[in-house]
Amino acid sequence: QVQLQESGPGLVKPSQTLSLTCTVSGGSITSNYNYWTWIRQPPGKGLEWIGYIAYSGSTHYTPSLKSRTYISRDTSKNQFTLQLSSVTPEDTAVYYCTRDSLALGLDYWGKGSLVTVSS
């Protein structure tokens, strides 16, 4: 059973960088054809896809956030990390790390981590 767990600060000041780490257990982040994805949900709004780091290490980001987003990984710890720079209150959301398997779609999710951007 694959499990994902987000960790990181719950409060970030405007203009700073939001950083969240997802720790994966029960499966390797280098296993073929899995895409380790970040998704967020602002209060009262729908889900927004942020980007992924693939099993190969390649990355892809949604165009609207691409200039501020960086996703990296630490294979020795089986973790992947989201960094979102120059945050504003509009970046306040519950952030989820997920696994996107080509065969089954978004099949595993973390519980989510609320990040509030406020001074």
Buried (B, 14 or more C-beta within 10 A) or exposed (E): EBEBBBBBEEEBEEEBEBBBBBBBEEBEBBEEEBBBBBBBBBEEEEEBBBBBBBBEEEBEBBEEBEEBBBBEBEEEEBBBBBBBBEBEEEBBBBBBBBBBBEEEEBEBBBEBBEBEBEE
